[in-house]
């Protein structure tokens, strides 16, 4: 999320915006122009190479991404807000699942990333989303993603299977004769 710039032997922490990282302005416009939910979901599946027909994990991701985009559009957000929010959700999910974060830590990271996109304090943060937008985003993520967080975590847990077989061998010992 951050890049470091070195200036006169001092490290300055600078925000790296997620704006247009996953959806360009034209792609958001193209998405918005699709009338059917199925077409929008298909566009998401194609863009991120997700096989929602044969893979449950991909189907869950398409659902998450679809509802994230819909949330922004339903709230009348501009394309830059939709794009930035989508990338915040995308990044939060990827980081949380790849690092197997507990829900509390994932939520904390989400809020920090959201804050970096909600307050205009160059060079540390960029004010793409308003305070009201950020409040709506937290409410949306709390009621959707974080409410079902353990299901996502379960779906992303690597499975280890153990094949165990036992065999019994009976070995007869010959009788000992007195000798």
C-alpha positions, 0 to 999 in steps of 0.5 A: 500500500505504501511506497517509500521516497527517500529525501535527504536521508529521511524516509517519507511515507507516501500513500499509493492510491488504488484508484484505477488499479483494477478498473479503468474509467472506461471499464467502469463505464462499460460495466455500468452500461450493461443492463443485466446482472448476468452480463455484469457478472460475466464481465467480472468473471472474464476480467479476473479469469474466474470460472464461476461455473466449475469453481465455488471459490470463483463463484464466491469472488464473482459475487463479492466483486459484483455486489461491491460494484453494484454498491458503488453504482447504487449509491450514485458514486462517480467512476473514480469512487467505484474504481477505488472502492472496488480496489480497496475491497479487492486488496483487503480480500486478497491480503486477508486470505493470503495471510490468513488474517483474523477478522479483527485484523482484516477489518482494521486493515480495511478501515486504514486503507479506506481512510487513506482514500477518504482524507485529502492529506498529500502525500499520505492520503488521497481524498477520493471518497467523502466521509459519508461515502466512507461511512457507507462503505464501512456499513456495506462491508460490515453487513456483507463481507465481514459478516460472512468472513469466516465462510470466505476464510473456510473457502480459502483454507488449504486442505491437507488430506491424509490417506492412512491405511492399516494392515494387520499381519499375523505372524505365528511363532513356532512352538518351542519343544523341550529339548 
